[in-house]
Amino acid sequence: MGQKSRAVAGGLLALALAGAGAAPAVAGNGQGQGADRAPTKAPAKTKAVDFAGTVALSNCSGSVVRMPKSKAGDPALVLTNGHCLETGFPGAGEVIVDQPSTRTFKLLDAKANDVATLKASKVSYTTMTDTDITLYRLTQSYGDITKKYGIKPLELEDDHPVKGRAITVVSGYWKKTYSCDIDGFVYRMKEGEWTWKDSVRYTPACQTIGGTSGSPVIDHKTGKVTAVNNTGNEDGERCTLNNPCEIDRKGRVTVRQGINYAQQTYGIVPCVGKGSKIDLGRKGCKLPRPTATR
């Protein structure tokens, strides 16, 4: 989370834990389950990736995101990492829903200029169990943001990421991008007390750093958000904070120093209903639920 909290950087836990003890993707100095799928044929053209719709948090990066069926009048949502939560890292097994928040976010335009300050009304959902995500509900709608600032939200992809696909990690915190490919998927990834499922592994070119935690990962072919950047192995240690390890179906552990990772986001889509409401009981929603409702 260091990245994340590394602030920002690469690993979720590394980032978060490293910095504020509870914010894996915290900003720093800027340095840091499914089977693999075969890449599809490259398109003739790819959609340009810029900073429009990304946001900068106090310790991480993020983005204003919409679901494929979101309406202009729906309250806007901001996506970042669970370890970027302002109250500290959620514990293993912890899920928080509908928690009041007044957190603010700097909204960026295509050229990474700050164009507005957005404000949350609540934390709609956050966890570091199975995945590493926080969804903030804003006081403004998607339509409000587009009309006032000319910025459209980023759309979440509703299908599994594709191995070999070209991607760009867009950090609103550092106003910097990192481009590489999806190297593959990790059955289980463990960092400290947290375990994530089906994590995305980047090829070595994406050398994300602390503060990049929570950055949207954009698929070049679709132009949509396919994952959220969250961690990386900084020191070559095994399964420790800021040093996530990979665990396969047979329990074998692999450590890849200098490699960074993200968490898939397509699983969020089925859990968001009308009015941007998080509904963990919706058909197809498999996000972890609060203990009392499991």
VEXDREN-2710 file (C-alpha; in Angstrom, 1 decimal):
% VEXDREN-2710
k/r/px/py/pz
1/MET/0.0/0.0/0.0
2/GLY/3.0/2.1/0.0
3/GLN/2.1/3.5/-3.3
4/LYS/-1.2/4.0/-2.3
5/SER/-0.2/5.2/0.7
6/ARG/3.0/5.2/-0.6
7/ALA/0.8/7.8/-1.3
8/VAL/0.7/7.1/-3.2
9/ALA/2.6/5.0/-4.9
10/GLY/2.3/1.6/-5.7
11/GLY/1.2/-0.8/-3.2
12/LEU/-1.9/-0.4/-1.5
13/LEU/-0.9/-1.5/1.8
14/ALA/2.5/-0.4/1.3
15/LEU/1.4/3.0/0.5
16/ALA/-1.1/3.4/3.1
17/LEU/0.6/1.7/5.9
18/ALA/3.8/3.3/5.2
19/GLY/2.6/6.8/5.4
20/ALA/-0.2/7.6/7.8
21/GLY/-0.5/4.2/9.4
22/ALA/-3.9/4.1/7.9
23/ALA/-3.7/5.4/4.6
24/PRO/-2.0/3.1/2.1
25/ALA/-2.0/5.4/-0.7
26/VAL/-0.6/8.4/1.0
27/ALA/1.5/10.8/-0.9
28/GLY/5.1/10.8/-0.5
29/ASN/8.1/12.0/-2.4
30/GLY/7.0/10.4/-5.6
31/GLN/9.2/7.6/-6.4
32/GLY/6.6/4.0/-6.0
33/GLN/-9.2/-15.0/-9.3
34/GLY/-9.7/-15.7/-12.6
35/ALA/-7.5/-17.3/-15.1
36/ASP/-5.3/-15.1/-17.3
37/ARG/-7.0/-14.2/-20.5
38/ALA/-5.4/-14.0/-23.9
39/PRO/-5.1/-10.5/-25.3
40/THR/-7.6/-9.5/-28.0
41/LYS/-6.5/-8.2/-31.4
42/ALA/-5.3/-4.6/-31.1
43/PRO/-7.7/-2.0/-32.5
44/ALA/-6.8/0.4/-35.3
45/LYS/-7.0/3.3/-32.9
46/THR/-6.9/3.7/-29.1
47/LYS/-8.6/6.3/-27.1
48/ALA/-6.3/9.1/-25.8
49/VAL/-5.8/9.0/-22.1
50/ASP/-5.6/12.4/-20.2
51/PHE/-6.3/13.7/-16.7
52/ALA/-10.0/14.8/-17.2
53/GLY/-12.2/13.4/-14.4
54/THR/-9.3/12.4/-12.1
55/VAL/-9.0/13.9/-8.7
56/ALA/-6.3/14.6/-6.1
57/LEU/-6.9/13.6/-2.4
58/SER/-4.9/14.8/0.5
59/ASN/-2.9/11.5/0.5
60/CYS/-3.9/9.7/-2.7
61/SER/-5.3/9.8/-6.2
62/GLY/-8.8/9.0/-7.4
63/SER/-11.4/9.7/-10.1
64/VAL/-15.0/10.7/-10.6
65/VAL/-16.6/7.5/-11.9
66/ARG/-20.0/6.5/-13.4
67/MET/-21.6/3.2/-14.0
68/PRO/-22.7/2.2/-17.6
69/LYS/-26.3/3.1/-16.7
70/SER/-25.7/6.1/-14.5
71/LYS/-27.9/9.1/-15.2
72/ALA/-26.9/12.8/-15.3
73/GLY/-28.9/13.6/-12.3
74/ASP/-27.4/10.8/-10.1
75/PRO/-25.1/11.9/-7.3
76/ALA/-21.5/11.6/-8.6
77/LEU/-19.1/9.0/-7.1
78/VAL/-15.4/9.2/-6.5
79/LEU/-13.4/6.0/-6.5
80/THR/-10.1/5.6/-4.7
81/ASN/-8.5/2.9/-2.5
82/GLY/-9.8/1.6/0.8
83/HIS/-6.4/2.4/2.4
84/CYS/-6.9/6.0/1.4
85/LEU/-9.8/6.4/3.8
86/GLU/-9.4/9.5/5.9
87/THR/-10.2/7.7/9.1
88/GLY/-7.5/5.0/8.6
89/PHE/-7.2/1.6/7.0
90/PRO/-10.2/-0.6/7.3
91/GLY/-9.2/-3.8/9.2
92/ALA/-9.1/-7.2/7.5
93/GLY/-12.8/-8.3/7.2
94/GLU/-14.1/-4.8/7.8
95/VAL/-16.7/-3.2/5.5
96/ILE/-18.0/0.3/6.0
97/VAL/-21.1/1.7/4.3
98/ASP/-22.9/5.0/4.5
99/GLN/-20.4/6.8/6.8
100/PRO/-20.7/10.6/6.9
101/SER/-17.8/12.4/5.3
102/THR/-17.0/16.0/4.2
103/ARG/-13.8/15.1/2.4
104/THR/-12.8/17.3/-0.5
105/PHE/-11.2/16.5/-3.8
106/LYS/-9.4/18.6/-6.4
107/LEU/-10.9/18.0/-9.8
108/LEU/-8.5/18.0/-12.8
109/ASP/-9.1/18.8/-16.4
110/ALA/-7.4/17.1/-19.4
111/LYS/-4.2/19.0/-18.9
112/ALA/-4.0/18.3/-15.2
113/ASN/-5.1/21.8/-14.1
114/ASP/-7.2/22.0/-10.9
115/VAL/-10.6/23.3/-12.0
116/ALA/-12.8/22.8/-8.9
117/THR/-13.0/21.4/-5.4
118/LEU/-15.6/18.7/-5.0
119/LYS/-17.0/17.7/-1.6
120/ALA/-18.2/14.4/-0.3
121/SER/-21.5/13.9/1.6
122/LYS/-20.5/10.4/2.7
123/VAL/-18.4/7.3/2.3
124/SER/-20.8/5.1/0.4
125/TYR/-18.6/2.0/0.6
126/THR/-15.1/1.1/1.7
127/THR/-13.1/-2.1/2.4
128/MET/-9.7/-3.6/2.1
129/THR/-11.1/-7.2/2.1
130/ASP/-11.0/-9.1/-1.2
131/THR/-10.3/-5.7/-2.9
132/ASP/-9.1/-2.2/-1.9
133/ILE/-11.7/0.4/-2.7
134/THR/-13.5/3.4/-1.3
135/LEU/-16.5/5.0/-3.0
136/TYR/-17.4/8.5/-1.9
137/ARG/-20.8/10.1/-2.8
138/LEU/-20.5/13.7/-3.7
139/THR/-22.8/16.7/-3.0
140/GLN/-23.0/17.3/-6.8
141/SER/-24.5/15.2/-9.6
142/TYR/-22.7/14.1/-12.7
143/GLY/-24.7/16.6/-14.7
144/ASP/-23.7/19.4/-12.3
145/ILE/-20.0/18.7/-12.7
146/THR/-20.2/18.4/-16.5
147/LYS/-22.2/21.6/-16.8
148/LYS/-20.2/23.7/-14.4
149/TYR/-16.7/22.5/-15.2
150/GLY/-16.9/20.8/-18.6
151/ILE/-15.6/17.5/-17.1
152/LYS/-17.2/14.2/-17.9
153/PRO/-16.9/11.3/-15.4
154/LEU/-14.9/8.2/-16.2
155/GLU/-16.9/5.1/-16.9
156/LEU/-16.2/1.8/-15.1
157/GLU/-15.8/-1.2/-17.4
158/ASP/-18.4/-3.9/-16.6
159/ASP/-16.2/-6.8/-17.7
160/HIS/-13.0/-8.5/-16.5
161/PRO/-9.7/-6.9/-17.5
162/VAL/-7.8/-8.5/-20.4
163/LYS/-4.3/-9.9/-20.1
164/GLY/-1.9/-8.1/-22.5
165/ARG/-4.0/-5.0/-22.8
166/ALA/-2.2/-1.6/-22.9
167/ILE/-3.1/0.5/-19.9
168/THR/-2.3/3.8/-18.3
169/VAL/-2.4/4.6/-14.5
170/VAL/-3.4/8.3/-14.1
171/SER/-2.4/9.9/-10.9
172/GLY/-4.3/13.1/-9.9
173/TYR/-2.1/13.5/-6.8
174/TRP/1.2/13.6/-8.8
175/LYS/-0.4/14.8/-12.1
176/LYS/1.6/12.0/-13.7
177/THR/0.8/9.0/-15.8
178/TYR/2.4/5.5/-16.0
179/SER/1.8/3.3/-19.1
180/CYS/2.4/-0.4/-19.5
181/ASP/0.4/-3.6/-20.1
182/ILE/-1.6/-6.0/-17.9
183/ASP/0.9/-8.8/-17.2
184/GLY/-1.6/-11.1/-15.7
185/PHE/-3.8/-11.8/-12.7
186/VAL/-3.0/-12.9/-9.1
187/TYR/-5.2/-15.5/-7.6
188/ARG/-4.6/-14.1/-4.1
189/MET/-2.3/-11.3/-3.0
190/LYS/-1.4/-10.7/0.6
191/GLU/0.0/-7.6/2.2
192/GLY/0.2/-7.5/6.0
193/GLU/-3.2/-8.5/7.4
194/TRP/-5.0/-7.9/4.1
195/THR/-5.8/-10.4/1.3
196/TRP/-7.1/-9.4/-2.2
197/LYS/-8.6/-11.6/-4.9
198/ASP/-7.8/-11.6/-8.6
199/SER/-5.4/-8.6/-8.5
200/VAL/-4.1/-7.1/-11.7
201/ARG/-0.3/-7.3/-12.1
202/TYR/1.4/-4.7/-14.3
203/THR/4.4/-5.2/-16.6
204/PRO/7.6/-3.6/-15.1
205/ALA/7.1/-0.3/-17.0
206/CYS/4.5/0.9/-14.5
207/GLN/6.8/2.1/-11.7
208/THR/4.0/3.7/-9.6
209/ILE/4.9/5.4/-6.3
210/GLY/3.3/6.5/-3.1
211/GLY/0.5/8.9/-3.7
212/THR/-0.6/7.1/-6.8
213/SER/-2.8/4.9/-4.7
214/GLY/-6.4/5.1/-5.9
215/SER/-5.5/6.1/-9.4
216/PRO/-7.8/4.9/-12.2
217/VAL/-6.3/2.3/-14.5
218/ILE/-7.5/3.1/-18.0
219/ASP/-7.8/0.5/-20.7
220/HIS/-6.4/2.0/-24.0
221/LYS/-8.8/0.0/-26.1
222/THR/-12.1/1.0/-24.3
223/GLY/-11.0/4.3/-22.6
224/LYS/-12.8/3.0/-19.5
225/VAL/-11.6/2.3/-16.0
226/THR/-10.6/-1.4/-15.7
227/ALA/-8.9/-1.3/-12.3
228/VAL/-7.8/1.0/-9.4
229/ASN/-4.0/1.2/-8.6
230/ASN/-3.2/0.1/-5.1
231/THR/0.2/-1.4/-4.2
232/GLY/3.6/-2.7/-5.1
233/ASN/6.5/-4.7/-3.6
234/GLU/9.1/-2.2/-2.6
235/ASP/11.8/-4.1/-0.8
236/GLY/11.5/-7.7/-1.9
237/GLU/10.0/-8.8/1.5
238/ARG/7.4/-11.5/1.7
239/CYS/3.7/-10.5/2.4
240/THR/4.6/-7.5/4.6
241/LEU/3.3/-4.0/4.5
242/ASN/4.3/-2.4/1.2
243/ASN/5.6/-5.7/0.1
244/PRO/2.7/-7.8/-1.2
245/CYS/3.2/-11.4/-2.2
246/GLU/1.4/-13.5/-4.8
247/ILE/-0.3/-16.8/-3.7
248/ASP/-1.5/-19.3/-6.3
249/ARG/-4.3/-21.8/-6.1
250/LYS/-1.9/-24.4/-4.6
251/GLY/-0.7/-22.0/-1.9
252/ARG/2.7/-21.3/-3.5
253/VAL/4.1/-17.9/-2.7
254/THR/5.9/-15.7/-5.2
255/VAL/7.6/-12.3/-4.4
256/ARG/8.2/-9.9/-7.3
257/GLN/10.3/-6.9/-6.0
258/GLY/9.6/-3.7/-8.0
259/ILE/6.4/-5.0/-9.5
260/ASN/3.1/-3.0/-8.9
261/TYR/-0.5/-4.0/-8.8
262/ALA/-4.1/-2.9/-9.0
263/GLN/-7.6/-4.1/-8.0
264/GLN/-10.2/-4.9/-10.6
265/THR/-13.3/-2.7/-10.6
266/TYR/-15.9/-4.4/-12.8
267/GLY/-17.3/-6.0/-9.7
268/ILE/-18.4/-2.6/-8.5
269/VAL/-20.9/-2.1/-11.3
270/PRO/-23.6/-4.7/-10.2
271/CYS/-23.6/-3.2/-6.7
272/VAL/-24.6/0.3/-7.7
273/GLY/-28.3/1.0/-8.2
274/LYS/-30.5/4.0/-9.0
275/GLY/-29.4/7.3/-7.7
276/SER/-25.8/6.0/-7.2
277/LYS/-27.0/4.0/-4.2
278/ILE/-24.7/1.1/-3.1
279/ASP/-26.9/-2.0/-2.9
280/LEU/-25.0/-5.0/-1.8
281/GLY/-28.1/-7.2/-2.3
282/ARG/-28.4/-6.5/-6.0
283/LYS/-28.2/-9.4/-8.4
284/GLY/-24.6/-10.1/-9.4
285/CYS/-23.1/-8.0/-6.5
286/LYS/-20.3/-9.9/-4.9
287/LEU/-18.5/-7.1/-3.0
288/PRO/-17.9/-8.0/0.7
289/ARG/-20.8/-7.1/3.0
290/PRO/-20.6/-5.7/6.6
291/THR/-20.4/-8.6/9.0
292/ALA/-23.8/-8.1/10.5
293/THR/-25.4/-8.5/7.1
294/ARG/-23.5/-11.5/5.7
END
